[in-house]
Amino acid sequence: MKVGEMKYERVDLAAVAEKMRGLTRRMAAATSGREMAEIRNESIAQAVKVQTMSSLCYIRFTLNTSDEFYLKEKEYYDENTPALAAAATELNRAFLANPHVSEALEIINPNVVKVYELSLKTMDEKIVPDLVEESRLVTEYDRLMSEKTFRFRGKELPLSVLRKYFDDPDRRVRSASMEVLGKGLKEISGDLDGIFDRLVHVRANMAKKMGFSSYAEMGDCQMGRYSYGRKEIKVFRDSIKRDVVPVVAKRRREIADRLGIDRIMLYDNEICFPGGNPEPVIGAKKMFEAARGMYRDMGGETGAFIDEMLEADAFDVFAKKGKWGGGYCTSIDGYKQPFVLANFNGSSGDVDVLTHEAGHAFAYYEQFRSGADYELGLGTMSVAEIHSMAMEFFAWKYAASFFGKRAEDYKYAHLLSSLTFLPYGTMVDEFQEVCYDNPDMTPHERNEEWKKLDIYYRPHLSTDGIPYIEEGTRWQYQMHIYENPMYYIDYCLSQSVAHQFLVASLENYADAFGRYVGLVKKAGELPFGELVESAGLKDPLKAGALRESTAAIDELIGRLGEKCFG
């Protein structure tokens, strides 16, 4: 069935919550582990029903944030899902308290218990009003950014389209487009500051009610991180500062010298070639044909996956006014269907969508085929992002299909961009930690904190002279900071693992890809570090783990640079 044909019906969440309360009573009275497992299966069936319809609602809202019907439906789920989550948490509590829990864990994965334990830490009826308000504020931000347009070259452009000009070969165009961005954001600065300030306080209030010292700590638990937390993340951030920041600064300085740039501005940070970074040599239709050929060549499983995705029209990739400006992959669980939303703009990022987001979709595809534990799913997001980021690198073998004679240029730009991202993504995490540890900071103080961190993590870069952005506001159009707090470090952890897969693939592609598929299939079965090590790779959360992999990536960037520049 095509995604557009899937029927949407509002789920009566109050009725589902009542069913969950009935299951909770049965769970408390269950007299065997098998009975507990059966009750759990009934609760999962209810969760799948809710997820399916709420996911269809979200997809259709993000396709057109001006659609009043799906806006109202999304508001309905935003307002009522927290109460349902509280009811589900009580079921988890009853499961953990039942004297036959050990017997139940002989039937289901014991790691499910850790997920249940985290749910008890992060969910309670007393924070339901806060969760409703949080969702309302996130929707307010989504609509603000989706409906905001920027006048450039005589046209009103959404941010997703304006972004293309940030990487234009002409530095004057890049500068002008960034100036338009800054001035446009300045127009809504009061809304941006106000929404975030309210989000920080509502999240800090939740953390206090739930007994956490800071929302940063609570956010880690909400992200399902049962095997690591702030302490281990700090070790990783220190590794980034020590082992990655100097390499990025060195390589970016080399490019600036090559381009004749004295001072590297924010709008220079992704440029690698005097004539501009490589762009796809084929249009969208041919791009999907190339993607089909690529995934079929990788193996039977990936071939069947891409065929099913295309048959279901499970990609929506063209930018338009009112469409949510980011990109994502989600699932429609009742139909066992992944779905990808993106905003093609003619850049190399379009190809990244067909690799990054399709990597997520392939993981969902495998999860649906394997019948993995529902609560564990694809694992933490630090695991899920390995699926996507590593797939980007496994697609290198097929780069010529998308970039023609500039395939090596693409690899160089892609690899350097991925390394450049690590300090930025880590900075986002530290910025959020500071904001949530100090919820009463003023907007000015938050911007000053961003500027200070920018010096530590991106010493080669300047925003001076860019309207509004120079005030330390770059973070305001990083949607995750508003929408998905404490998520961003997952990208960094995953990128570090994906780099290891890249190095391995260049030595033995078949072996590396086999280990990758094995990791995807294990997904949530193991905690992050154990899963990474089971694939023969190093856990980036351990001290010193990035030193060797960064050196290997730096060497590879050098070899690719010699091919591209002589």
N, C-alpha and C positions, 0 to 999 in steps of 0.2 A: 504493500500500500504506500502511496506517495504521502509525504508529510502533510502537504496541503489538504489532503482528503481525510485526515484523521479527525474524527468528530470530537469537538470539545463540549463537555458538560460540567457545570459547576458541581463540585463535591460538597455535600453537606458536612462540613467539618465538625459541627457540634454533634452530629449523629456518630461520626467516626470517633470522636473523643469519648462519647458514651460507650461505644463498643470497646475502646481501649480500657476504660475503667472496668468493664465487665471481664475482660481478659486479665486484668490485674488481680481481680478477686480470685479468678480461677488459678492464676499462677501462684498466688500465695497459698492456695489450698492443694496444689498439685502434689501427688504422692509418689511420683517417680520422675527420673530424668527424661524419660521418653515422653511423658505427658507434658513436661515443661517445653521440650523441643517442639511438640505439636502446637502448643499454644503460641510459641514464638513464630511458627510458620503462619499462623492465622494473623498475627500482628503484622508480619511482613506483607501479607496480601493487602491489608489495609493501607500500609505505607506505599505500596506500588500504585494503588488506585489514586491516592492523593498526589504522589509524585508525577504520575502521568498527566493528569489534568492541569496541575499547577505548572508543569513544564511546558505544555502546549500553550497555556495562557502567557507565560513569560516569553516564549518564542514569538508569539504574535504581537505582544506588546513591544518588544524590541525591534521588530520589523517596521513598526509604525507607532512611535511613542505618542502620536496625536490621536490614535484610535481610542475614542472615549469608552467603547465597550470593554476592550481588554485592559484599559487603565483601571476601570472600576473593578473588573475581575481581579486584577493584580492587587488592588487595594484590599479586596475581600480576603485574599490569601494572606497578605501582609498583616492584616488585623487579626486574623483568626488562627493562623498557623502556630503562633507562640503558645496559645492555650492547648492546642493539640500536642505540641512538643512537650509541654509540662505533663500531660496525661501519659505520653509515651515514656517519659522519665520515671514515672511512678511504676510503670510496668517493669522497667529495668531494675528498679529498686526491689520489687517483689521477686524478680528472678534471682538477684544476688543474695537475697535473704532466705530463700527457700533451702531447707536442709539437704535437698537432693541435687544441689547445684553441681557437685563434683561428678555425679552420674550424668548430668546433662552435658557436661563438658567432654565426656567421652564420645558424644554424638556430634557436637559442633566445635568449631575452632575456638580454643581457649582465649585467643586474642579478642574475641567478641566481648569477653568480660572487661577487658581494658577500655573498650569503647563505651560500655555501659557505665563503668566507673567515672569516666570523663564526663558523661552526660549528667551524672549526679552532681558533679562539681560545678557545672556550667548552666544548669537549667532548673528552674523552680517557678512555681506560680507567682512568687513575689516579684519576679522581674518581667512578667508578661507585658505589663504596660510599657516598660522600657523597650522591649523588643519591638512592640508595635510602633512606638515612636521612632526607633532606629530605622525600621523599614520605610516609614513615611518619609523620613529625611533623605534616605538613599534614593527613593523614587523622585523626590523633589530635585535632587542633584542630577539624576539621569535625564529628567525632562529639561532642566536648565541647559545642560551641555548638548543634548540632542537637538534642541530647537534653536540654539545659538548659531548664528551665521556670521561669517567674516567677509567683508567686502574686499575682494582682491581681483585686480585686472578687470574691473567692471562687472564682476559677478558676485553674488552672495553664495559663499561656499560653507558647507558644514566643516567642522574641524577635521573629520576623516579625509576630506578631499584637500583641504588646505595643507595638510601634513606632507603631501607629495612635494610641495615646493620647498620644504625644509631641506631636501636633498638635491635640489636643482643644481646642474653643473655650474650655472652662473651664480657667483657669490652674491651679486647684487640682488638677484631674485630671492635667494635664501634669506638675506638680510631683510628685504622688504616684506616677505611673507611672515617672518618672525616678528617684525614690527607690527604688522596687522594683527597677529595673534595677541601680542601684549596689550595693544590698545583695546582690542575686543574684550579681553578678559578684565581689563581695568573697568570697563563699563558695567560688569556684573560682579565686581570685586566684593561689594557689600554682601551680596547673596552667597558668594563662595566662602567668605570668612564666616558669615553667620551660620550657614549650614554645617560647616566643619566644627565650629565652636560648640554647637548644640550636639553634634554627634559625639564629640570628645566627652562632653559632660554626661550624656545619657549612658555612654559606655562605661565611664568611670563610676557612675552610680550603680550600674549593674555589678561591676566588679566588687564594689564595697559591700553590696548586699550579699554577694556570694562568698565573701570572706577572702578575697584576693587582695594583695597589697597594691596591685596595679592592673589596669585592663590589659596591659601587654602580656602579663602572665595568664590572665583569663583567655585572651585571644589565642595563645598557644594551645590551650586546652580545647577551645572551640574548633581549632583546626585539626583536632584529632591527634596531636603529637604526644603519644603516650610513652615514647622512648627517648625523647629529648625535649629541652626547653630553653629558657633564656641563657642559662649557664653555657650550654653547648653551642648555642647560636653565637654567643660572644666570642668563643674560641674560633669559630668560623670567620666572624667579622675581622678578628685580629689577623687571621691568615690572609684574608683579602688585602688588608692594609699593608701587610709585610711583603707578600709574595706576588700579588697581582697588580696593585696600584702602580708600582714603579715600571712594570713591563708595559702597561697600557700607556702611561705617560711617554715612555721612550718611543713606542711604535707610533703614537699619534704625533709626536714631535717630528719624526722622520717624514711622515706624510705631509705635515705642514711645510716643512722645508722643501719638499718636492713640489708642492703647490705654490710656493712663494708666499706663504701666509706667516706674518710675524706673530700675530696673536690669535690663538685658536678660540673662536667664538662658539657658543652653543650650537649655532647653525652650521658649524664646520665639523661637528663631532662624528658624523657618519659618512663624510666624504672621503673617498680613497683615491680617486683618479681625476686628473685634470679635465677630462671630457665628461665627467660624471660617472657615477657607479653604474654597473651593468643593469639593464632592464630586460625583461622577457622579450624575446624576438617573435613570439607568437601571441595571438589574442586569447581571450578567455576560453572560447570553444576549443581551440587547439590545445590549450593548456590542460583542460580536463581530459582530452584524448591522450596527451602525453602522460598525465598522471595515471590513467588507466593502464597504459603500457608499462609504466614504471612499477606499479604495485603488482601487476601480474608477473613481471620478471623477477621481482624479489622472492616470490614464493606463492604456493597455492592458497595459503590462508589470506595473505594480503590481497591477492587477486580476487578471491571471492568477496572479500570485504569491500573493495572499491566498486565492484560490480553492483553489489547490493545498495551502496550509498547512492550511486548515480541513478539506479533504477527508482529509488525512493525520492529523488529530487531533494536529497538531504543536505545540499549546499545552497545557501543564499549569500551571494558574494558581491552584489553590486550596490554601491553607495547611492543614497538618495536622501532628500530632505526628510527629517523626522525619524530616520532609522538610527538606532543606537550606534554610537560612533566607534565602538571597539570591535572586538572579535572574540568568539568563544566557541567551545564545543560543549554540548550538553546531551543528555539522553532522555528518551521518552520510554520509560521502563516497561510500561504495559505492552508496548509494541516492540520491545527489544530493538529500539531504533536510535542510533546516534544522530545528532544534527549539528551542522556547522554554520555559524553566521560570521560574515566578514564584510569588509568594505574595500573591494579592489580599487586601486588607483593607478595601475600601470607600472608600478615599481616592482623591485625584486621581492618586496613584502608579499606580493600576490602569490608567488611561488612558495614562500614560507607558510602561507595559509594552507596550501595543499600538502604541506609536509608536517608542520607543527600541529595544526588543528586536526588534520587527518591522523596524526599519531595518537591523539586523544581518542578519536573516534574508533580507531583500530583496537585500542584497549577496551573500550566499551563493548565492541563487537566480540572480543574474546571473553569478556566477563559474561556476556549473555549466553555464549556458547557453553561455557564451563559450569554455569550455575554457581558462581562463587558466593560466599557468605555475603548477604545483602548489606549488613552493617559495616563490613570491612571494605566492600566495593573494590575500588582501584587503589586502596591504601590512602595514606596521607597525600596532600597535594604535592609534597616534595617527591613522592613516588610517581604520581600521575604526570608531573611535568617532565620526568625522565622519558616517559613514553613519547611525548611530543618533541622535546628538544633533541633527543637522540635520533628520532626519525628524520629530522632536518639534515643531520649529517650522513645518515645512510642514503639519503637522496643525492649526495654529491656524485655518486657513480653515474647519475643520469642527468647531470647539470647541462650537458650540451643540448639535450632535448628542449630545454627551456631558454638557454642563453646563447646557443650557437657558439661562435668563435670566442665569446667572452666567458666561457665556462670557468676558466682558471681565475679570471678577474672576479667572478662571482664568489668562488671559494675563498679567495683572499679577503674580500669585503665582508663576507658572511662570518668567517672565522674571527676576524678582528672585531667585528661588531659584537659577536657573542662574548669575547673576552672583555671588551669595553663595557658591556652591560654589567658585569659582575660588581665592580665598585659602585655603580649607580644603584643597582637593585639592593645591595647591602646597605647603602646609605638610606634608602627608603625605609628599611626595617629599623635602623637606628633612629631615624627621625621620628617614626611613629612611637617607638619606645619612649623617647624623651617627651613627646607630646602627652602620652598617656600616663607617664610617671609624674607629669606636671600639668594636670588638666586645666589649671587656672591661668596658664600662659595667655598673653594677649596675642592677637593676630600678628602684630609687629614682632613680638618675641619669637613666635614660631618661624616667621620668615628669616629672622636673624639666625636662628638655629640651623635652618636649611643652608644659609650662606656659609656658616661656619663649617658644617659637615662637607659642603661642596669643596672647600679648600683641602680638607683631609683626603677625600676620596677621589676628587678630580682636579688635582693641582694644575693640570695642563690647560684647564678650560676657563673661559670668562663669559659672563653675561653682561658686562658693563656696556651701557648705552642701549640695551634692548628695552624698550618701554615696558614698564611694569615687571617684566621677568627679572630685571636686574635688582628688584627689591627682594628677591628670594622667594618668588611665587611659582617657580617651575612645577612644584609639587601639586598645584591646584588642578592641573589637567592630567594628572596621573590618576585615572579613575579608581584604581584599586585602593588608594588611600582613603577615599570616601566609602567605597562600596564593600570592600573585602579586607578589613584591617588585619594586619599581621600575616597576610598571604605572601607578600612579595619575596620574602627570604626563600620561599620554596623554589622560586624560579632560579635563584642563585645556587642553591644546593643541587638542583637538578642539572643546571648547566655544567656544573663541575663534574658530575657523573657523565653527562653527555660527551664532554671533552675526552674522557677516558675511552668511551665507546668509539669516538672518532679515531683516536690513535690506534686502537685495536683493529678497527675496520681497515685501516691502511696497511696493516700487517697481514691480516687474514680476514677478508670480508665475510666469507661464509660462516666462519667460526664466531665472529663478533655479532653478526646478525642473528645467529642461532641463540647466542647468550641473551641478546636483547629480547627476542621472542619469548624465551624462557622466563626472563624477568617480568615481562608483560603478563604472562599467564599466571605467575605467582602473585602478582599485584599485592593485595592486602593480606596475604597469608603470613608475611613476615614483617617485623618492624623495619623502618628505613635502613638503618645501618646493616642489619643482617641480610636484607634483601640485596643491597649493593654488593656486599662481600660474597654473597652466593653466586653472583655473576662474575666473580673473579676480579672485582674492582675495589678501589679504596674508599672507605667511608670519609667524605669530606669534612665531617664534623670533628674528626680527630686531629689533634695538633700536628702540624707539619704535613698534613695529607695533600695540600695544594702545591707544595714546593715542586715535587717531581712532575705533576701533570701540567703545571703552568710553564715549566721549563720546556716540556715537550711541545706544548702549543706555541710557545714563543719561537722555538726552532722551526716549527712547521710554517708559521707566518713568514719567517725569514726565507724559507725555501720557495714558498709561493710568491713572495715579493720578487725574488730573483727571476722567476718565470715571467711575471707580469711586467717588470720594469727593466730587466736586464742587469 
